[in-house]
Amino acid sequence: MHTTGKLTRIIYSGFPTLNGTLLEQRDQAKSQYDHIRKRIMLEPRGHYDMYGAIIIPETELVQSGEAHIGTLFTHNGGFSTMCGHATIALGRFLVDTHDLTVFPQRNELRPDLTACEV
């Protein structure tokens, strides 16, 4: 995906299963699977400015009903807590997908039609 040319690689399968809270999962990804992040983000598969979003369907906030999905954001130097353009690209991807194995809570999305009124 991309947002006005800023690329975001969205990883929705194939990343190893992580455990714990979202922050614990990020720590686990950093300590045990950083070699995968490097392969995804850096040349020859990516480039210096590549950003990534690893979809995490199960987090503490998903389980409590406060979120529909979790995400680990990545870039060429490691993991980050968020990225604006990657969030926009991920949001578009999640709205467009109807694959419940990718986004299990997809059918719970409800549009706010009042926000579209002119």
C-alpha positions in Angstrom: 0.0 0.0 0.0 1.0 3.6 -0.2 -0.1 7.0 1.0 0.7 9.7 -1.6 3.7 7.7 -2.6 5.0 6.8 0.9 5.2 3.0 0.8 3.9 0.8 3.5 4.4 -3.0 3.4 1.6 -4.7 5.2 2.3 -8.1 6.6 -0.8 -10.1 7.3 0.5 -13.6 7.3 3.8 -15.5 7.7 5.2 -13.6 10.7 5.8 -15.9 13.7 3.1 -16.0 16.4 3.8 -13.6 19.3 2.5 -13.7 22.8 1.6 -11.2 25.6 0.4 -7.6 25.4 1.1 -5.6 22.2 4.2 -4.0 23.8 5.4 -7.5 24.9 4.8 -8.8 21.4 6.9 -5.9 20.0 9.7 -6.7 22.4 9.5 -10.3 21.4 9.6 -9.4 17.7 12.6 -7.1 18.3 14.6 -9.7 20.3 13.7 -12.9 18.4 12.6 -11.9 14.9 14.5 -8.7 13.9 16.1 -10.6 11.1 12.7 -11.0 9.5 12.0 -7.3 9.8 15.3 -6.5 8.1 14.5 -8.9 5.2 11.1 -7.2 4.7 12.3 -3.6 5.1 15.7 -3.5 3.5 17.2 -4.1 0.0 16.6 -6.0 -2.2 13.0 -6.6 -1.0 12.5 -3.1 0.4 14.5 0.1 0.5 15.8 2.7 2.9 12.5 4.6 3.4 10.3 1.5 3.6 7.7 1.3 6.4 5.8 -1.7 7.5 2.8 -2.7 9.5 2.6 -6.2 10.9 -1.0 -7.0 11.7 -1.6 -8.5 15.1 -5.2 -9.8 15.4 -5.0 -10.7 19.1 -4.0 -8.1 21.7 -5.2 -7.1 25.1 -7.2 -4.2 23.6 -8.8 -6.5 21.0 -9.7 -9.0 23.8 -11.3 -6.2 25.9 -13.2 -4.8 23.0 -11.3 -1.5 22.9 -9.7 -2.2 19.5 -10.5 -4.2 16.4 -6.9 -5.1 15.6 -3.3 -4.5 16.7 -0.3 -3.5 14.7 3.5 -3.5 15.0 5.0 -0.7 13.0 8.5 -1.3 11.4 11.0 0.7 9.4 14.5 0.4 8.2 16.0 0.9 11.7 13.7 -1.2 13.8 10.2 -1.0 15.4 8.3 2.2 16.2 5.1 3.0 18.2 3.2 4.5 15.2 3.4 6.1 11.8 0.8 8.5 10.3 1.1 7.5 6.7 1.3 3.8 7.6 -1.8 4.1 9.7 -3.7 5.6 6.8 -2.5 2.8 4.4 -3.3 0.1 6.9 -6.8 1.6 7.5 -7.5 1.6 3.8 -6.2 -2.0 3.5 -8.4 -3.2 6.4 -11.5 -1.4 5.0 -10.9 -3.0 1.6 -10.2 -6.6 2.7 -13.1 -8.9 3.4 -10.9 -11.8 4.3 -11.7 -12.7 7.9 -8.5 -14.6 8.3 -6.7 -11.3 7.8 -9.1 -9.1 9.8 -11.3 -11.3 12.0 -13.4 -8.3 13.3 -13.9 -6.8 9.8 -17.7 -7.3 10.0 -17.9 -5.2 13.2 -16.9 -2.0 11.3 -19.7 0.5 11.1 -19.4 3.7 9.0 -20.2 7.0 10.5 -22.5 8.3 7.8 -23.0 11.7 9.5 -19.3 12.4 9.0 -19.9 12.3 5.3 -22.7 14.8 5.2 -22.0 18.1 3.5 
